[in-house]
Amino acid sequence: QDQRINIIGSNFFPKSRSDAFSNPELHDFLIAHQVNEVYIVGIDAAYCVYSTARGAKNRGYTTTIIPDATLTQSRKTTEDLVTKYKKAGIAAMASKEFIGQAGLSQDDEEVTAQ
């Protein structure tokens, strides 16, 4: 685990397919906590991140990916992938914008995840 990340809580939702919502406990948890928007980052923007973003969108969540906090092994450029997301009704936001909206300082060296 990256020592700069301070994980709070013990919520963990393993997945068996590329869409994190393939584990119904994730959706149940979000409903129970009245979450209506999700921000998604991850390892492969062309596959798992896209599948999870579509899964969130299909369940009615306002869904945003953060492309500069997401990697890909696809031959498509990040710009091509963002266009694909936008066509599916999924927004994209730069990490600096997300940090600003979340009220965090960009100078913070520690990120807290729940």
Order of alpha helices (4+ residues) and beta strands (2+ residues): beta-alpha-beta-alpha-beta-alpha-beta-alpha-beta
